[in-house]
Amino acid sequence: YLIYEEKDEDDTIVRNRLTIKENSFYLKKTGAVKWDMQFERGIKNAGVYQTPFGTIPITVLTNELLREETKDRISLQLEYILEMQETYQAKCTMTIDIRTEI
């Protein structure tokens, strides 16, 4: 798994834990927002996005899930359709490159 932090538009830290399996990714966000989501190619998964302002039902339909590994690098790419309250919101892409330091 991979643990990383990101800042939202208010500079509040959100902690992320991305569990990487052969055919799926699992993302758990904690902090100012909370979100647990499973990404599996061709499968629509539902979850709840919790914010300080309320809770939003979310679904994702994963179109692409790529993982490439070399001896000093892991590259992950995730492409999915995001729906909120059963309404299309966006086509999203997440790319993560992990490199070893020498």
Secondary structure by P-SEA (a helix, b strand, c coil): cccccccccccbbbbbbbbbcccbbbbbbcccbbbbbbbbccbbbbbbbbcccbbbbbbbbbcbbbbbbcccbbbbbbbbbbbcccccccbbbbbbbbbbcc
